[in-house]
Amino acid sequence: MSRWSPQPAPDEPDGLILFDGVCVFCSRWVRFVIDRDPERRFRFVAIQSEPGRVLAARFGIDPEAPRTNAVVWNGRIFFKSDAALTVLRQLRSTWLLGLLKAVPRLLRDPAYDLIASNRYRIFGRTHVCMTPASEDRSRFLM
């Protein structure tokens, strides 16, 4: 089993997305999910926040150099492409993309890793975590 295989996370709330809050690409991902989640099933925690650091440490993610996002769904935590595809599968407008999870992780994760390792260079990095809009603040763990 890979280090990034889904793991049990029964004590974590379903729909919790752990993301790199200073990564411009990751912050856009959060905005993408918010815009397509009218049911408000997903909540967010930046890895740079105290709750984000605790969650990251629990599941072996280095908060100083995160190499993955994560999502808790159905009592399990998913990483890398599994996390993104799990989220996409739950959104009405992108659910078909979730079917790409049928492609073996061995083929999906190298593409994920390529983007993840170059995300700051390609998309940029901020000095502070994204600030959610006032109407979305309740969806963020701080």
C-alpha positions as CSV (number, residue, x, y, z in Angstrom):
1,M,0.0,0.0,0.0
2,S,1.3,3.4,-1.0
3,R,1.9,6.2,1.6
4,W,-0.8,8.1,-0.3
5,S,-3.4,5.4,-0.4
6,P,-6.7,6.3,1.2
7,Q,-6.7,5.9,5.0
8,P,-9.4,5.6,7.6
9,A,-10.3,9.0,9.1
10,P,-13.5,8.3,11.1
11,D,-12.9,11.2,13.5
12,E,-12.7,13.8,10.8
13,P,-15.8,15.5,9.3
14,D,-16.8,14.4,5.8
15,G,-16.2,17.0,3.1
16,L,-13.1,18.6,4.8
17,I,-10.6,19.7,2.2
18,L,-7.0,20.3,3.4
19,F,-5.2,22.7,1.0
20,D,-2.0,24.8,0.7
21,G,-3.3,28.2,1.7
22,V,-0.4,30.2,0.2
23,C,-0.5,28.4,-3.2
24,V,-2.4,30.5,-5.8
25,F,-3.4,27.3,-7.7
26,C,-4.7,25.6,-4.5
27,S,-6.7,28.7,-3.5
28,R,-8.3,28.8,-7.0
29,W,-9.2,25.1,-6.5
30,V,-11.0,26.0,-3.3
31,R,-12.8,28.9,-5.0
32,F,-13.7,26.4,-7.9
33,V,-15.2,24.0,-5.3
34,I,-17.1,26.7,-3.5
35,D,-18.6,28.0,-6.7
36,R,-19.9,24.5,-7.6
37,D,-21.0,23.4,-4.2
38,P,-24.4,25.1,-3.5
39,E,-25.2,22.3,-1.0
40,R,-22.1,23.4,1.0
41,R,-21.0,19.9,1.5
42,F,-17.3,20.9,1.6
43,R,-15.4,22.8,4.2
44,F,-11.8,23.9,4.0
45,V,-8.7,24.1,6.2
46,A,-5.4,25.7,5.1
47,I,-2.4,23.6,6.0
48,Q,-0.8,26.7,7.4
49,S,-3.5,27.1,10.1
50,E,-3.2,25.3,13.4
51,P,-6.1,22.8,12.7
52,G,-4.5,22.2,9.2
53,R,-1.1,21.5,10.7
54,V,-2.6,19.0,13.2
55,L,-4.5,17.2,10.4
56,A,-1.4,17.2,8.1
57,A,0.8,15.8,10.9
58,R,-1.8,13.1,11.7
59,F,-1.7,11.8,8.1
60,G,2.0,12.3,7.3
61,I,1.9,15.5,5.2
62,D,4.7,18.0,5.8
63,P,3.0,21.4,6.5
64,E,6.3,23.2,5.5
65,A,6.4,21.5,2.1
66,P,3.0,19.9,1.3
67,R,3.1,17.6,-1.7
68,T,-0.6,16.8,-1.7
69,N,-4.0,18.2,-0.9
70,A,-6.4,15.9,1.0
71,V,-10.2,15.4,1.4
72,V,-12.1,13.4,3.9
73,W,-15.1,11.6,2.4
74,N,-17.1,8.7,3.8
75,G,-14.8,8.3,6.8
76,R,-11.7,8.0,4.7
77,I,-9.0,10.6,3.8
78,F,-7.9,10.7,0.2
79,F,-4.7,12.3,-1.2
80,K,-3.3,13.6,-4.5
81,S,-5.4,12.7,-7.6
82,D,-7.7,10.6,-5.4
83,A,-8.6,13.7,-3.4
84,A,-9.2,15.9,-6.4
85,L,-11.3,13.2,-8.2
86,T,-13.3,12.4,-5.1
87,V,-14.3,16.1,-4.8
88,L,-15.0,16.4,-8.5
89,R,-17.3,13.3,-8.4
90,Q,-19.4,15.0,-5.7
91,L,-20.0,18.3,-7.7
92,R,-23.0,18.3,-10.1
93,S,-21.2,20.0,-12.9
94,T,-18.0,17.9,-12.8
95,W,-19.2,14.5,-11.6
96,L,-18.2,12.8,-14.8
97,L,-14.6,13.7,-14.2
98,G,-14.7,11.7,-11.0
99,L,-15.0,8.6,-13.2
100,L,-11.3,9.1,-14.0
101,K,-10.7,7.5,-10.6
102,A,-11.1,4.2,-12.5
103,V,-7.6,4.9,-14.1
104,P,-5.0,3.4,-11.8
105,R,-3.4,5.8,-9.3
106,L,0.0,4.7,-10.7
107,L,-0.9,6.5,-13.9
108,R,-2.7,9.5,-12.4
109,D,-0.4,10.5,-9.6
110,P,2.7,11.3,-11.7
111,A,0.7,14.0,-13.5
112,Y,-0.5,15.3,-10.1
113,D,3.1,15.3,-8.8
114,L,4.3,17.2,-11.8
115,I,1.8,20.0,-11.2
116,A,2.3,19.9,-7.4
117,S,6.1,20.2,-7.6
118,N,5.9,23.2,-10.0
119,R,2.7,25.0,-8.7
120,Y,4.5,27.9,-7.1
121,R,6.7,28.5,-10.1
122,I,3.8,28.3,-12.6
123,F,0.9,29.8,-10.6
124,G,2.5,31.8,-7.9
125,R,2.6,31.9,-4.1
126,T,1.3,34.5,-1.7
127,H,2.7,35.5,1.7
128,V,-0.5,34.9,3.6
129,C,-3.3,32.4,3.3
130,M,-6.3,33.2,1.2
131,T,-9.1,35.2,2.9
132,P,-12.5,33.7,2.2
133,A,-15.4,36.0,1.2
134,S,-17.6,36.9,4.2
135,E,-20.4,34.6,3.0
136,D,-18.0,31.6,2.9
137,R,-16.1,32.2,6.1
138,S,-18.2,29.7,8.1
139,R,-16.9,27.0,5.7
140,F,-13.3,27.5,6.8
141,L,-11.6,26.1,9.9
142,M,-9.1,28.7,11.1
